[in-house]
């Protein structure tokens, strides 16, 4: 079954009222993995808001987003990741949560993306206001911009209870040496990094280092930036997908990401509830170990 066929099937079930919020009532719970610094369990599939949540109120795209959040929460997920870099994604996230009576709920993560202490404080306080959160679950230094300054501020905020966890992010291999140096020199709760079936360089040094340092890993771009999934969407699933309970290519790719023991959560971005139904299914059932993928190839 292709992703398009699976989504049409899922949409039919939802339209028939068989899937509340797009998730089967009898679905097994989503897997969780512990945040190393606290042992708090975190659901393995979340939602990224880049592009998808940068929508104007009243638009058709904006009106689809409450169902995305409902689907994530109904499946047992709770991580929603945003950034000031993503247009009005933070504002949209806060508005959607408030409209659903869930202001400040979930595991809200965002980023600081500016230079200078005072500018960083202003930006982070704006993010909290837009997200509707009195306390943020995770604040990350986006792409390591002025990371020394912002981590110093965040350690104070963490001590005051304004943020629960702190971390750093990046998404390009050229920055990996600096990311590695920061991981080695700083006490962090989280690293957010790119990792996918066709983008495995982070597994060479960064993911093992994060595990050794007790740092949780959030994976952005788990579909390889989207291009890989687009190329696969009309290809039939291989027989081995059934061995891991995958019924779509999105689930195959997400289960690959989650097979790495250092990965805590993957955050595929979407603005469509039917895609979220597909994504959260990857967090249930069989999560194969790394050895499963040794001889697996994709038909592209």
DRENKE-596997 format. One record per residue: residue in three letters; x, y, z of N, C-alpha, C in turn. Coordinates in steps of 0.05 Angstrom, whole numbers, padded with zeros to 5 digits, always signed. Layout:
N
ALAXYZXYZXYZ
...
END
This chain:
300
UNK+00017-00024+00000+00000+00000+00000+00018+00025+00000
UNK+00013+00043-00019+00029+00068-00019+00019+00087+00002
UNK+00034+00108+00008+00026+00128+00028-00001+00141+00019
UNK-00004+00147-00007-00029+00159-00016-00053+00140-00011
UNK-00049+00115-00017-00071+00095-00013-00077+00093+00016
UNK-00056+00092+00033-00061+00089+00062-00076+00113+00073
UNK-00069+00137+00063-00082+00161+00073-00111+00162+00064
UNK-00117+00153+00040-00145+00152+00031-00161+00132+00048
UNK-00149+00110+00055-00162+00090+00072-00167+00101+00100
UNK-00146+00115+00111-00149+00126+00138-00170+00148+00138
UNK-00170+00165+00117-00190+00186+00116-00218+00175+00114
UNK-00221+00153+00101-00248+00140+00099-00257+00131+00126
UNK-00239+00119+00141-00246+00110+00168-00253+00133+00186
UNK-00237+00155+00184-00243+00178+00201-00270+00190+00193
UNK-00275+00192+00167-00301+00204+00159-00324+00187+00168
UNK-00320+00161+00170-00341+00143+00179-00345+00143+00210
UNK-00328+00158+00223-00330+00160+00252-00317+00137+00267
UNK-00300+00122+00253-00288+00099+00265-00262+00106+00280
UNK-00251+00129+00273-00226+00137+00286-00230+00164+00299
UNK-00236+00166+00325-00238+00192+00337-00211+00207+00335
UNK-00212+00231+00325-00188+00248+00321-00168+00233+00302
UNK-00178+00214+00286-00160+00201+00268-00144+00178+00280
UNK-00149+00172+00305-00133+00151+00318-00152+00129+00328
UNK-00146+00104+00322-00163+00082+00332-00166+00082+00362
UNK-00191+00079+00372-00195+00079+00401-00180+00057+00414
UNK-00177+00034+00400-00163+00011+00411-00134+00010+00404
UNK-00123+00032+00394-00095+00032+00386-00077+00028+00410
UNK-00055+00013+00408-00036+00010+00430-00024+00037+00436
UNK-00014+00041+00461-00002+00067+00468+00024+00072+00452
UNK+00029+00097+00448+00054+00105+00436+00077+00099+00454
UNK+00099+00089+00443+00123+00084+00458+00134+00111+00470
UNK+00147+00109+00492+00161+00131+00504+00190+00123+00509
UNK+00207+00144+00511+00235+00139+00519+00242+00160+00540
UNK+00259+00153+00559+00265+00171+00580+00284+00194+00572
UNK+00279+00218+00582+00298+00239+00579+00321+00233+00598
UNK+00346+00229+00589+00367+00220+00607+00371+00237+00632
UNK+00368+00263+00630+00375+00280+00653+00354+00279+00675
UNK+00330+00269+00669+00309+00269+00689+00294+00242+00691
UNK+00297+00225+00670+00283+00200+00668+00253+00204+00662
UNK+00245+00229+00656+00217+00234+00648+00212+00220+00622
UNK+00190+00205+00619+00184+00192+00594+00173+00212+00573
UNK+00183+00209+00549+00175+00227+00527+00165+00210+00504
UNK+00141+00216+00494+00131+00201+00470+00150+00204+00447
UNK+00152+00183+00431+00173+00182+00411+00167+00197+00385
UNK+00141+00204+00381+00134+00220+00357+00121+00246+00366
UNK+00132+00268+00355+00120+00295+00361+00113+00309+00335
UNK+00112+00335+00336+00104+00351+00312+00122+00375+00310
UNK+00134+00378+00286+00149+00402+00280+00130+00422+00267
UNK+00135+00448+00271+00117+00468+00261+00128+00485+00239
UNK+00152+00479+00229+00164+00494+00208+00147+00492+00183
UNK+00141+00515+00171+00124+00518+00147+00095+00512+00153
UNK+00089+00488+00163+00062+00479+00166+00045+00496+00185
UNK+00057+00508+00206+00042+00524+00225+00046+00554+00220
UNK+00061+00561+00199+00064+00589+00192+00041+00597+00174
UNK+00017+00599+00186-00007+00604+00171-00023+00627+00182
UNK-00037+00641+00164-00053+00664+00173-00080+00655+00184
UNK-00089+00667+00206-00115+00660+00217-00137+00664+00195
UNK-00155+00645+00194-00177+00646+00175-00172+00632+00149
UNK-00146+00625+00144-00140+00611+00119-00148+00582+00122
UNK-00151+00569+00099-00159+00540+00099-00137+00524+00113
UNK-00112+00531+00108-00089+00517+00121-00090+00520+00151
UNK-00096+00544+00161-00098+00549+00190-00120+00532+00202
UNK-00142+00530+00189-00165+00516+00199-00161+00486+00201
UNK-00141+00476+00187-00135+00447+00189-00119+00440+00214
UNK-00106+00460+00226-00086+00454+00246-00097+00444+00273
UNK-00120+00453+00282-00130+00440+00307-00133+00410+00306
UNK-00141+00399+00283-00143+00370+00280-00115+00357+00281
UNK-00095+00371+00273-00067+00360+00275-00060+00357+00304
UNK-00065+00378+00320-00058+00377+00348-00075+00356+00363
UNK-00101+00355+00356-00119+00336+00369-00109+00307+00363
UNK-00101+00302+00339-00091+00276+00331-00066+00268+00346
UNK-00047+00287+00348-00023+00281+00363-00029+00274+00392
UNK-00045+00291+00405-00052+00286+00433-00068+00260+00437
UNK-00086+00255+00419-00103+00231+00422-00086+00205+00419
UNK-00064+00207+00405-00046+00184+00401-00027+00181+00424
UNK-00026+00199+00443-00008+00198+00465+00017+00214+00461
UNK+00019+00229+00438+00042+00246+00434+00038+00273+00448
UNK+00060+00288+00451+00057+00314+00464+00078+00334+00457
UNK+00099+00326+00442+00121+00345+00436+00113+00361+00411
UNK+00113+00388+00415+00108+00407+00393+00132+00426+00393
UNK+00146+00427+00371+00171+00442+00369+00168+00465+00350
UNK+00177+00489+00358+00174+00513+00342+00199+00530+00344
UNK+00198+00554+00333+00220+00573+00333+00211+00600+00323
UNK+00224+00622+00333+00218+00648+00322+00226+00650+00292
UNK+00243+00632+00283+00251+00631+00255+00229+00622+00237
UNK+00207+00610+00248+00186+00597+00232+00162+00616+00227
UNK+00167+00641+00222+00145+00659+00217+00127+00662+00241
UNK+00100+00657+00237+00081+00660+00260+00075+00632+00271
UNK+00092+00612+00268+00086+00585+00277+00082+00585+00308
UNK+00098+00600+00323+00094+00600+00352+00067+00612+00359
UNK+00059+00634+00346+00033+00646+00352+00011+00626+00344
UNK+00013+00613+00321-00008+00594+00313-00010+00572+00333
UNK+00013+00561+00342+00012+00539+00361-00002+00548+00387
UNK+00005+00571+00397-00009+00581+00421-00038+00585+00417
UNK-00046+00596+00394-00074+00601+00388-00090+00575+00386
UNK-00078+00555+00373-00092+00530+00369-00096+00516+00396
UNK-00075+00516+00412-00077+00503+00439-00098+00518+00456
UNK-00098+00544+00456-00117+00559+00472-00146+00553+00462
UNK-00150+00552+00436-00176+00547+00425-00187+00519+00432
UNK-00168+00501+00436-00176+00474+00444-00178+00470+00474
UNK-00174+00492+00489-00175+00490+00518-00150+00476+00529
UNK-00128+00478+00514-00103+00464+00522-00079+00483+00523
UNK-00085+00508+00531-00063+00528+00532-00040+00518+00550
UNK-00016+00519+00539+00007+00511+00554+00011+00481+00557
UNK-00007+00465+00546-00006+00436+00549+00013+00423+00529
UNK+00018+00398+00533+00037+00384+00516+00066+00388+00526
UNK+00085+00382+00510+00113+00387+00516+00122+00408+00495
UNK+00122+00433+00504+00127+00455+00485+00157+00462+00484
UNK+00167+00460+00460+00196+00466+00455+00198+00489+00435
UNK+00215+00507+00440+00221+00528+00420+00250+00535+00422
UNK+00258+00558+00410+00286+00564+00406+00291+00594+00410
UNK+00317+00600+00416+00326+00628+00415+00344+00630+00392
UNK+00340+00652+00376+00354+00654+00350+00360+00683+00345
UNK+00379+00693+00361+00388+00721+00358+00415+00723+00372
UNK+00426+00747+00372+00452+00751+00386+00448+00772+00408
UNK+00463+00768+00430+00463+00786+00452+00444+00777+00474
UNK+00452+00783+00499+00437+00773+00522+00409+00786+00523
UNK+00407+00812+00521+00381+00825+00524+00363+00818+00501
UNK+00374+00817+00476+00357+00809+00454+00347+00781+00457
UNK+00364+00763+00468+00356+00735+00473+00333+00734+00493
UNK+00336+00749+00514+00315+00749+00535+00289+00759+00523
UNK+00290+00781+00508+00265+00791+00496+00252+00771+00477
UNK+00269+00758+00462+00258+00738+00443+00246+00714+00457
UNK+00259+00705+00478+00248+00682+00493+00223+00689+00508
UNK+00222+00713+00519+00197+00721+00532+00174+00724+00512
UNK+00180+00734+00488+00160+00735+00468+00150+00708+00460
UNK+00168+00689+00458+00160+00661+00451+00142+00650+00472
UNK+00148+00655+00497+00130+00644+00519+00103+00657+00517
UNK+00101+00683+00511+00075+00696+00508+00060+00685+00485
UNK+00073+00682+00462+00059+00672+00438+00050+00643+00442
UNK+00065+00627+00455+00058+00599+00460+00037+00596+00482
UNK+00033+00617+00497+00014+00616+00519+00024+00599+00543
UNK+00050+00599+00547+00061+00582+00568+00075+00599+00589
UNK+00068+00595+00614+00082+00609+00636+00109+00597+00641
UNK+00113+00572+00633+00138+00558+00635+00142+00541+00611
UNK+00165+00542+00598+00170+00526+00574+00183+00499+00582
UNK+00175+00478+00568+00188+00453+00573+00216+00452+00563
UNK+00221+00463+00540+00248+00462+00528+00254+00487+00512
UNK+00276+00500+00519+00286+00522+00503+00314+00514+00491
UNK+00316+00518+00465+00341+00509+00451+00354+00533+00437
UNK+00380+00532+00437+00395+00553+00422+00396+00544+00393
UNK+00382+00559+00376+00377+00551+00349+00403+00554+00332
UNK+00411+00532+00320+00435+00532+00302+00460+00544+00316
UNK+00461+00541+00342+00484+00550+00358+00490+00580+00357
UNK+00470+00596+00349+00474+00625+00347+00479+00636+00375
UNK+00503+00648+00380+00510+00660+00405+00504+00642+00428
UNK+00512+00617+00426+00504+00596+00445+00515+00601+00473
UNK+00539+00612+00475+00551+00616+00502+00533+00636+00518
UNK+00525+00657+00505+00509+00678+00518+00482+00666+00526
UNK+00469+00652+00508+00442+00643+00514+00441+00619+00534
UNK+00461+00602+00532+00462+00580+00552+00466+00591+00580
UNK+00482+00612+00583+00485+00624+00609+00459+00635+00619
UNK+00444+00649+00602+00417+00659+00610+00399+00635+00617
UNK+00399+00615+00601+00380+00593+00605+00387+00577+00631
UNK+00411+00576+00639+00418+00562+00664+00405+00577+00687
UNK+00405+00603+00685+00391+00619+00706+00361+00615+00705
UNK+00350+00614+00681+00321+00610+00678+00313+00582+00688
UNK+00330+00563+00683+00324+00535+00692+00324+00534+00722
UNK+00343+00548+00735+00344+00548+00764+00319+00562+00775
UNK+00309+00582+00761+00285+00596+00770+00259+00582+00763
UNK+00260+00561+00747+00237+00546+00739+00222+00557+00715
UNK+00235+00575+00700+00222+00587+00677+00223+00568+00652
UNK+00244+00552+00652+00246+00530+00632+00254+00505+00646
UNK+00244+00482+00636+00250+00457+00648+00275+00444+00638
UNK+00279+00447+00612+00303+00435+00599+00315+00455+00579
UNK+00341+00451+00574+00355+00468+00554+00371+00451+00535
UNK+00376+00462+00512+00391+00447+00492+00400+00464+00469
UNK+00412+00451+00449+00421+00465+00425+00411+00450+00400
UNK+00411+00463+00377+00401+00451+00353+00419+00457+00329
UNK+00418+00440+00309+00429+00446+00283+00417+00426+00263
UNK+00422+00432+00237+00411+00414+00216+00430+00411+00193
UNK+00455+00420+00194+00473+00417+00172+00499+00404+00182
UNK+00509+00385+00165+00533+00370+00172+00557+00388+00175
UNK+00558+00410+00162+00582+00428+00164+00585+00439+00192
UNK+00563+00439+00208+00565+00449+00235+00570+00427+00256
UNK+00572+00402+00247+00576+00380+00266+00600+00383+00284
UNK+00624+00392+00274+00646+00395+00292+00641+00414+00315
UNK+00627+00436+00309+00621+00455+00331+00600+00443+00350
UNK+00580+00429+00338+00560+00416+00355+00574+00396+00374
UNK+00593+00381+00363+00608+00361+00380+00623+00375+00402
UNK+00636+00397+00396+00651+00412+00416+00633+00422+00438
UNK+00609+00432+00431+00590+00442+00451+00580+00418+00468
UNK+00574+00396+00456+00565+00372+00471+00586+00364+00491
UNK+00611+00365+00484+00633+00356+00501+00638+00376+00524
UNK+00633+00402+00519+00641+00422+00539+00618+00432+00557
UNK+00593+00426+00549+00570+00437+00563+00552+00415+00574
UNK+00539+00421+00596+00519+00403+00606+00492+00410+00594
UNK+00481+00393+00577+00457+00398+00563+00436+00376+00569
UNK+00411+00383+00566+00390+00364+00568+00382+00352+00541
UNK+00384+00369+00520+00374+00360+00493+00393+00369+00471
UNK+00394+00353+00451+00406+00360+00425+00385+00355+00404
UNK+00379+00375+00386+00362+00371+00363+00379+00371+00338
UNK+00377+00349+00322+00395+00346+00299+00381+00332+00277
UNK+00391+00335+00253+00379+00321+00230+00390+00292+00228
UNK+00372+00273+00221+00380+00245+00218+00358+00232+00202
UNK+00365+00216+00182+00345+00203+00165+00358+00180+00151
UNK+00341+00164+00138+00351+00140+00123+00372+00148+00103
UNK+00369+00171+00090+00389+00180+00070+00407+00202+00081
UNK+00408+00205+00107+00423+00227+00119+00433+00217+00146
UNK+00453+00200+00146+00462+00185+00170+00487+00196+00184
UNK+00498+00218+00174+00524+00227+00185+00523+00232+00215
UNK+00500+00241+00225+00499+00246+00254+00504+00221+00271
UNK+00499+00198+00259+00503+00173+00274+00532+00166+00278
UNK+00550+00179+00263+00578+00172+00264+00591+00181+00291
UNK+00585+00205+00299+00597+00216+00324+00577+00229+00343
UNK+00558+00244+00332+00540+00260+00349+00521+00243+00365
UNK+00507+00224+00353+00488+00208+00368+00502+00191+00389
UNK+00524+00178+00384+00537+00163+00405+00547+00182+00428
UNK+00557+00205+00420+00566+00225+00440+00543+00234+00457
UNK+00520+00240+00445+00497+00248+00461+00489+00226+00481
UNK+00490+00201+00472+00483+00179+00491+00504+00178+00513
UNK+00529+00181+00507+00550+00180+00528+00547+00203+00548
UNK+00538+00226+00538+00536+00250+00555+00509+00252+00569
UNK+00491+00233+00564+00465+00234+00577+00447+00256+00566
UNK+00448+00260+00540+00433+00281+00527+00411+00269+00510
UNK+00386+00278+00513+00364+00268+00497+00367+00279+00469
UNK+00358+00264+00449+00361+00272+00421+00333+00275+00408
UNK+00327+00298+00398+00304+00303+00381+00313+00304+00352
UNK+00301+00288+00335+00309+00287+00307+00291+00305+00290
UNK+00302+00325+00278+00288+00340+00258+00294+00329+00230
UNK+00278+00335+00210+00281+00326+00183+00283+00295+00181
UNK+00266+00281+00195+00268+00251+00194+00260+00239+00167
UNK+00249+00255+00149+00243+00246+00122+00265+00255+00102
UNK+00288+00263+00113+00309+00272+00095+00303+00299+00082
UNK+00288+00316+00096+00280+00342+00084+00256+00340+00067
UNK+00244+00317+00064+00219+00314+00049+00223+00302+00022
UNK+00247+00305+00010+00251+00296-00017+00250+00265-00019
UNK+00260+00252+00001+00260+00223+00000+00232+00212+00001
UNK+00215+00223+00018+00188+00214+00020+00173+00219-00006
UNK+00177+00241-00018+00164+00247-00044+00172+00227-00065
UNK+00197+00219-00065+00207+00200-00086+00196+00172-00081
UNK+00190+00166-00056+00180+00139-00049+00150+00136-00051
UNK+00135+00157-00051+00107+00156-00046+00091+00138-00065
UNK+00101+00135-00090+00086+00118-00109+00099+00090-00112
UNK+00120+00085-00096+00132+00059-00097+00118+00039-00078
UNK+00115+00014-00085+00103-00005-00067+00122-00010-00043
UNK+00110-00015-00020+00126-00022+00004+00139-00049+00000
UNK+00164-00052+00009+00176-00078+00008+00164-00097+00028
UNK+00167-00123+00024+00155-00142+00042+00164-00140+00071
UNK+00190-00131+00074+00200-00129+00101+00187-00107+00118
UNK+00172-00089+00105+00158-00068+00121+00138-00081+00139
UNK+00126-00103+00131+00106-00116+00148+00119-00128+00173
UNK+00144-00134+00172+00158-00146+00195+00159-00126+00218
UNK+00158-00100+00212+00160-00079+00233+00133-00065+00236
UNK+00112-00076+00224+00085-00064+00227+00082-00038+00212
UNK+00098-00032+00192+00096-00007+00177+00077-00010+00154
UNK+00058+00008+00151+00038+00007+00130+00041+00031+00111
UNK+00062+00046+00113+00067+00069+00095+00097+00074+00095
UNK+00106+00089+00075+00135+00097+00074+00142+00116+00097
UNK+00123+00133+00104+00129+00151+00127+00135+00135+00152
UNK+00120+00114+00157+00125+00098+00180+00151+00083+00178
UNK+00158+00073+00155+00184+00060+00151+00207+00079+00158
UNK+00205+00104+00148+00227+00123+00152+00229+00132+00182
UNK+00206+00135+00194+00206+00142+00223+00216+00120+00240
UNK+00208+00095+00234+00217+00072+00249+00248+00069+00246
UNK+00258+00076+00222+00287+00076+00219+00300+00095+00239
UNK+00290+00120+00240+00302+00140+00258+00300+00131+00287
UNK+00277+00119+00294+00274+00111+00322+00290+00086+00329
UNK+00300+00072+00309+00316+00048+00314+00343+00055+00327
UNK+00352+00079+00325+00377+00087+00337+00372+00090+00367
UNK+00387+00077+00384+00382+00078+00413+00386+00105+00426
UNK+00400+00123+00412+00405+00150+00424+00381+00168+00419
UNK+00364+00162+00400+00342+00179+00392+00319+00178+00412
UNK+00311+00200+00422+00289+00202+00441+00262+00207+00428
UNK+00262+00225+00408+00237+00233+00395+00243+00243+00367
UNK+00225+00238+00349+00226+00249+00322+00203+00268+00318
UNK+00208+00290+00304+00187+00311+00301+00182+00317+00272
UNK+00170+00299+00257+00162+00305+00230+00142+00328+00229
UNK+00147+00347+00211+00129+00370+00209+00105+00363+00191
UNK+00082+00372+00198+00058+00369+00181+00037+00389+00188
UNK+00020+00395+00169-00003+00412+00174-00029+00398+00167
UNK-00028+00371+00164-00051+00356+00157-00056+00333+00177
UNK-00080+00331+00187-00086+00310+00207-00082+00282+00196
UNK-00088+00278+00170-00084+00251+00160-00055+00243+00159
UNK-00037+00263+00155-00008+00257+00156+00000+00251+00185
UNK-00012+00265+00204-00006+00260+00232-00015+00232+00240
UNK-00038+00224+00231-00048+00196+00236-00027+00176+00227
UNK-00016+00181+00203+00004+00163+00192+00030+00164+00209
UNK+00038+00188+00216+00063+00191+00231+00062+00178+00259
UNK+00040+00183+00274+00039+00173+00301+00038+00142+00302
UNK+00028+00130+00280+00027+00101+00279+00056+00089+00280
UNK+00076+00104+00271+00103+00095+00272+00113+00092+00301
UNK+00101+00106+00319+00109+00105+00347+00096+00082+00363
UNK+00081+00066+00349+00068+00043+00363+00079+00017+00351
UNK+00074-00005+00366+00082-00031+00356+00112-00035+00355
UNK+00121-00050+00335+00149-00058+00334+00167-00034+00327
UNK+00188-00030+00344+00209-00011+00338+00234-00028+00335
UNK+00243-00033+00310+00265-00051+00306+00291-00039+00315
UNK+00310-00057+00322+00337-00048+00329+00353-00040+00304
UNK+00376-00029+00309+00393-00019+00286+00400-00042+00267
UNK+00404-00066+00278+00413-00089+00261+00393-00095+00240
UNK+00367-00089+00244+00347-00096+00224+00352-00082+00198
UNK+00365-00059+00198+00368-00043+00173+00393-00049+00158
UNK+00409-00068+00168+00435-00072+00156+00435-00077+00126
UNK+00415-00094+00117+00414-00101+00088+00390-00089+00074
UNK+00377-00069+00086+00353-00057+00075+00361-00034+00056
UNK+00348-00035+00032+00352-00014+00012+00325-00003+00004
UNK+00324+00022-00006+00300+00034-00015+00299+00034-00045
UNK+00276+00033-00057+00273+00031-00087+00276+00058-00101
UNK+00293+00075-00091+00298+00101-00105+00328+00107-00105
END
